[in-house]
Amino acid sequence: MMSIKVVLFDLDGTLLPMDQDLFVKAYFGALAKKLAPYGYEAEKLVGAIWTGTKAMVMNTGETNNEEAFWKKFSEIYGEEVREHIPVFDEFYRNEFISAKEVCGFNSKASEIINMLKDKGVRVSLATNPIFPAIATENRIAWAGLKPEDFEIYTTYENSSFCKPNPKYYLEITEKLGVKPEECIMIGNDVSEDMVSEKLGMKVFLLTDCLINKEDKDISQYPNGDFDKLKEFLVAEI
């Protein structure tokens, strides 16, 4: 039996408690307000963001997710939209923080990260890489953690696949130099996070902010709250 070398964590709804629908509403509302002076109409903007996001989810690795997004986004608005990339970056640095208000907080997240690191286990953040690094670094901070708490964290700049594509997880293990069997994946989304089990990863489904769009039987996975997660990890490592 292979020993566990790396524990991978999802972020949104896992380390950072949230209702995804509330978060998306707050995020898009703030972004639309930021971009309105530049001529972006809210409804079209939101539709274009979703279209760009789908392009990242469907990415097959020819380019990184950042380019997949902007290629699709510029097909909608024209190539000159790329001149506004600094405005988007400024949004994630500043106004994006307003979305924190609809997120929760659980101190047990950082306790579990620290416990693993104290035991010499490597920790990485496997958050769906549809955001730029600055947005991911901010959400890490909202969870009471620091980017340097993780060996790697996936962003749209450094990733070429998205969940639930198994190649997303393989890309991470290749960067870390480990086999899937040497990893545990912890997340709250049955479809996006538990798919890693098919590669040989051990999994744990955190049920505090459970997403189960396909209404799967979750009893097939180790699952529960942060206390159950801690028990699971202590037993596995």
Salt bridges, closest charged atoms under 4 A:
ASP10 OD1 - LYS163 NZ 2.97
ASP12 OD1 - ARG139 NE 2.92
GLU67 OE2 - ARG82 NH2 3.06
GLU75 OE2 - LYS71 NZ 3.36
GLU75 OE1 - LYS72 NZ 3.19
GLU79 OE1 - ARG82 NE 2.88
GLU90 OE2 - LYS34 NZ 2.47
GLU95 OE2 - LYS34 NZ 3.02
ASP149 OD1 - LYS117 NZ 3.59
GLU151 OE2 - ARG122 NH2 2.77
GLU182 OE2 - LYS5 NZ 3.03
ASP193 OD1 - LYS163 NZ 2.77
GLU214 OE1 - LYS216 NZ 3.55
ASP227 OD1 - LYS108 NZ 3.14
GLU236 OE1 - LYS202 NZ 2.55
